[in-house]
Amino acid sequence: MTQHSESSGATDHLEPVTGLEFQGDHRIPAKQVWSWALWDWATQPFNSVILTFVFTALYLTSDAFLDPSVAALGENDPANEQGLADLASGLGWAITIAGILIALLAPVLGQRADVSGRRKVWLGGATIALIATMFALFFVQASPAYFVLGIALIAAGTVFSEIAGVNYNAMLVQVSTPKTVGKVSGLGWGLGYIGGIIALVLVVIATTFDWWGMPTDNGLAYRVIAVGCAIWAILFAWPIFAYVPEAPPAAHREKVGFFRGYVVLVRDIRALWRESRPTFWFLLASAVFRDGLAGVFAFGAVIAAVAFHFTRDEVLLFGVAANLLAGLSTILAGRFDDRFGARAVILVALGGLVMSGLLVFFLHDAGKLVFWVFGLVLTLFVGPAQAASRSFLARVTPAGRESEIFGLYATTGRAASFLSPLLWSLFIGVAGATYWGILGIIIVLAAGFVMMLFVRVPERAEAPAA
């Protein structure tokens, strides 16, 4: 990937108007901004509590799903360690399959939402499906026979979460302007992290009081946590549907059937190459580094629990601290985004992730303190990279194509989504120890950093002067 020559620079003048430019300096009502951002708060427990810190890390990849004879050997036995590594690897393969489904579905479903002007309908349907998946996790009992059901539901929830996120991200241009898009995007991610903190604190409180006498055998505590996350989403997701107006249909775009949509998609990608070259290159670069970010989320707590032998309470406390730091850094980084530009924020964040990840890997033998220090440093950079990526794309996306482009954003990310799970599983398989999976994730993040160095920013998408 190289910088474009004069002929490439000419494409800047051909780039269509973006949705943010249509907003101009129009003042967005605060109720709409906060209602949009609250959806991230509502659905974040799926990522923080279920996918990262509690359900998968402490339950689904624990010895509860090992053969009882292997589990009885204890955590220091090689067979037990290999069994836990196999569970972690199985989770990785399930997430890989989910990524393939997202890659196939996201852009065409986003395209249909743009043309019909029904982003909220698609967001609502995917949100309901995500909630149903969380409820269904209640039936994953603590037995090896239920492991496949557990990872299948996690994979399904990942698909529904991503499809919902396509339309949620596309709605960013409806609640922000060119001067506020970084701040609004950061607010959404920041509220999501803070929502994750509150949800994790509730889990810690319930654990501290021994679930007020509720039986916790057969994984019941973790299954109830999943139900609690579903109820949380119901309580807080509704404002976006009540107060954020629907986007108008993209009247200039043709309505086609589902399978014909793939033909239109190919044509649109070609047009994107001709008319909005920075968007095209950014989709490729972000595909790689966002898969590294996804790897941090999917396997971070697994690393803490399995590789660094964190106890259940330590994982929960780490999750609370990590979400607090991530939330605050993301909200702050949103202001840097509007001041210095999204690209600068992304590069700084990726550099920080690579450095802190390398320290966690090479200092692994020093024990838990390493992960407490550098694992928390790592969390400072994850949210800013995510929020700035969203605002960058919003700044360069042609008006009326937001859901489709954010669908492509999901697809390109998922087209590369095999990288982190694959390298995670391969490094663990070859080395026979879970902490080697860290190196696989770092490699993906570093590759994304290098690719992002070659992404050119259109002059009109630069951050406005303070």
N, C-alpha and C positions, 0 to 999 in steps of 0.2 A: 504494500500500500504506500503510495507516494503522494507528495504534494502535487496539486494540479497546476498545469501550465496556463498560459494565457487563454487557450481555448477553453480550458476548464473554468477559468475565472469568468468567462463570458456567461457561463450558466447561471451565475449569481443574478444576472439581470432577468433571467427567464423564470426564476423561482416564483411560484404563485404566492399570493397573500396568505399569511397564517391566521389562524383563529384568534391569536392574541392581538394581532394588528387590528382586527375588526373591533376588538374591545376598546382599543385606544386608551384614553385616560378615563374611561367610564368608571364611576365609583361602584364597586360591588358591595351590596348590603352585607354587613357582618354576619347576619343570620345565615345567609347562604354559604359564606366561607366556612363558618364553624360547623354547619350541618354537613357540608362535604367532608371536612376533616374528621368529623366524629365517626364516619364509617370505618376509618382506619383503626380508631380506638375500639370499635365494636368487634372487628374481625381479627385483631392482633392476637388474642389468646390462642387462636388456632396455631399461629406460628410460634409464639413464645412458650405457651404452656404445653400444647400438644406436640407440635413438630420438633421443638428444640429442647426445652429444659425438663419436661416432666414425663409425658406419656411415652414418647419413644426412648428417651435417654434412661429413665429410671424404671420403666416397666417393660416396654416391648423388646428392648435389647438387654434385658436382665436375665438372671439365671432362672426366673420363673418360667421361661420358655425353652429352657434346656431339658434334655432328658434327665430325669431325677438322679440317675446314677452318676451322670457327669456333674450335675449341680452339687452333689454331695462331696465332690472332691475338694472344693474350696477354691478361692480366687487365685491362689498361687500355683495351682496345678496347671501344667501345660495344656492338658485336655480341656479344662474349664476355660482357660484363656482363649484357646482356639475356637471353642463353641461360641463364646461371646463374640469373637471376631466374625464368625460365620453369620450370626444374627445381624451384626452391624452391616456386613456385606449384603445380606438379603434385603435389608432396608434400602441400601443404595441402589440395588437393581430395581426395586419397586418404584423408587423415585425416578429412575431412568425411564421406565415405561410410561410413567405419568408425563414426563417431559416430551416424549414422542407424541402422545395424544394432544398435548397443548400445542405443539408445533403444527400439527395438522389442522386443528380446529380454530385457533385464536384469530388469525387474520381474516378468514372468511366470515366468521361470526361477527367480528368487528366491522367488516365491510357492510354486512346486512344491517347492523345497528345504525351506521352512518346514513345509509340510503333511506331507511325508514324513519329516522329520527326517533328511535326507541331505545336509546342507551339505558334509560332507567329500567325499562322492562327486562332487558338482558341482564343488567346488574342485579335486579330483584330476583330473577329466576336462579341465577348462579349463587346468590347469597342464600336463598332458601335451600338449595341443594347442599351447600357447604354446612349449613346448620343441621340438616338431616344426617349428614355424614358424621358430624360430631355426636349427635344423639346415638347413632348406630354403634359407636365405639364402646358403648356401655355393654355390649354383648361379647366383647373380646375378653374371655376369661383367662386366668393365669394357668395356661396349659400349652405345651408345644403344639397341640392340635389346632389352637386358635391363632397361631403366629401368622399364617398366610392371610387369614381374615383381617388381622390387625394391619399388616402392611398394605393390603388391598384397599382398606378404608383410608389409610393415610395417603395413598397414591390418589384415590378418588377425590379426597378433600383438597389435595394439591391442585388437581385439575380445575375443580370448581372455584377455588380461591383465585387462581390465575385468570380464568375467564371473567370472573367478576372484576378483577383488578384491571383488565383491559378497558372496560367501560368506565370504571372509576377514574383511572388515569386520564382517559380522554376528556372527562368532565372538568379536568383542571383548567382548561382554557375558558370554561364557562364561569369560573369563580375567581379569575385572576386577570391581571393586565401585564403588559411587558415590563412594567416597573415593580410588580409585586409577585410575579410567578415563582421566583425562588423562595420568597418568604412563605407563600401559601403552600407550596410543595413541602417545604421543611416543616410547616405547622402540621400537615397531615401525618408525615412520618413521625414527627416528635410526639404527637398525641397518641399515635399507635404504640410507640415504645412505653409511654407513661401508662397507657391502658394495660400493657403487658405487665408493668410493675404492680399495679393494683391487683390484677388477677393472680400474680405469683404471690403477693403478700397474703391474699386470702387463702391460698393453698398452704402457705407457711403457718398461718394462724390455725387452720383446721388441723394440720399435722401436730402443732404444739399442744393442742388440747385433745389429742388422740381421737379426733373426729367425734368428740362428745359421746363416746361410748358406742358409736356405730361399728359393727364388725368390719374388719378390713381384710379378711382372708379372701382368697380367690381374686385378688386384684381389685376388690370392690372400691377401695378409695380412689384408685386411678380412673376407674370407670365412671365414678360419680363426678370426678374432676372434668371429664370430657362432657358430661351432661351440663355441668355448670358453665362451661365455655359456650355451649350452644345457647343456653338461656341468656348469658351475657350479650351475645350477638343480637338476639331478639330485642333486648332492652334498649340497645344503643344504635342499632343500624337504621331505624325508621326515619330520623330527621332528614336524611338525604333525599328520601322519596317524598317527603312532605314539603320541603322548603326550597330545594334546588330545582329550577325549571328545566324542562326537557329541552334538549337541543333541537333546532329545526331540522327537518329532513334535508339531505343534500340533493336538492331538486335537479342539479345538473348531472347527476350520476344515474345510470340505468339500473333498474331493478331486474335481477336475474335469479334463477333458481340456485339451490345450494351448490350443486356440482359445477354448474356454469360459473359460479363464483370463483372457482380456481382458475378458470381461463381469464377472467377479468383481473384476478390477482396478479397473474404473470404480466399482463399488459400494464397494470399499474406500477409494478416494480420496474419495468423498463422505462416508464414515464418518470419515475422517481429518480432513476439514474440520469436521465436527460435534464430534468428540471429542478431537482433538489438534491444535488450531489452530496452536500454535507450530511443530509439526513441519511442517505444510503450508507456512507462510510461509518457514520456513528452507529447505525444499527449493527454493522458487522463487529466493530470494536467492542460495543457494549455487550454483545452476545457473549463474548468470552469473559469479560471481567464480572458481569452479573452472574454467570454460572459459578464463578469463584465465590461471590457473595452468598449465593444460594447454598454452596457447600459449607460455608461458615455457619449458616443457620441450621442446616440439616444435621450436621455432625459435631457442632461445637460442644454441646452438652454430653454427647456420647464420648467425646475425647476426655472431658472432665471426669465423667463417671468411670469409664473403663481404663483409660490410659493413665490418668492421674489419681485414680481411686478416691474420688470425692464421695463422701457419704450423701445420702438423700438430702439431708438438711443443707449440706454444703453446696450441692448443686442448686437448690432452691435459692439460697442466699446469693450465690454467684449470679443467678438469673435476675434477681431483683437489682443487684448492683449494676449488672451489665445493661439492663433496660433503662435504668435511671441515667447512666452516663450517655448511652446512645440517644435517649430522648433529648437531653439537654444539648448535646453536641449537634444534633440534627437541626433543632430549632435555631441555634446560633449560626450554623453553617448556611441556613437559608438566607440570612442577611448578607453573608459573605458572597453568596451566589449572586444576589442582585447587585452587589458592589463590584466584584471582580470577575464575575462570569462563572457559568457552571463548569466549563472545561477545567479551569484552574482548581476548583474544589474537588473535582473527580480525581485529578492527577495527584494532588496532595493526599487524598484519602487512600488511594490505591497504594501509594508509596508507603504510607503508614501501616497499612494492612500487611504488606509483604515483609517489612522489617520486623514488626511485632510477631508475625507468624513464624519467621525464621528463628527468633529468639525462643519461642515456645518449643520448637522442635529440637534445637541444638542443646537447650538447657533442660531437656526433659528429665534427666537423671537427678536433677537437683530437687525434685519433688513438687508438692502442691503449691508452694509459694510462687514458683515460676508461672503457673497458670493463673493464680490469683492476680499477679502483677501484670504480666504481659497479655494474658487473656483479656483483662479489663481494658488495657491500653488498646487492644485490637478493636474492642467494641466501640471506641470513640470514633472510628473511621467508617464503620459499616453504614450507618444511617445517612451521613452526609453524602457518601457515594451514591446511595439509592435515590435520595431526594434530588440531588443535582442532576442525575441522569434523567429523571422524569422532567425536570424543568428545561433541560437542554433540548429534549425532544419536542416539548411543547413550543419552544421558541422557533423551531425550524419546520414544523409540520404544516402542510397546506391546509387551509380552512376547509371544513366539510369532510376531511379524511382522518380525523383524530382517532376514532375507534379502530379504523383499519390499520393506521400506522402504529398505534399502540398494540394492535394485534400482531403486526409484524415484529414489533419490539419484543412481544412475548415469544413469537415464533423463532426469531433469530436467536433469542436467548435459549429457547428450548432445543433449537437445532444444535446448539453447542452444549446442551444440558447433560449430555452423556460424559462430558469431560471430567467434571469434579467427581461424580459418583464412580466413574470408571477408574480414574486414577486413584481415588480413595480405596476402592475395592482391590485394584491390582497391587498397590503398594502394601496393603495389609496382607494380601494373599502371598506375596513374595517374601515379605519380612516376617510374617507371622505375629505381628504385634500391632495393636490398634493405633498407637501414636504415629506410626509411619504414614498413616493416611493424611496427617497434617501436611506433609511435603507435597502430596498430590494437589491439595487445594492451593497451596502457595504457588505452585507452578502455573496454575490457571490464572491466578490474580496477576502474577508477573507478566504473563503473555498479554493480558488485557491492558496493562499499563503501557507496554511498548506499543501496542496497536493504537491506543488513545493518543499517543504523542503525534501521530500522523493525521489525526482528525482536524480538519480546518473549520474554523468558526466563521460564518457569514458576518459581514460588518454590521448588518442591521440586527443581528442576534446578540451582539456584544452587550455586556452589562452597561446600563446607562450610567453616566457620570453621577457621582454623589453630589 
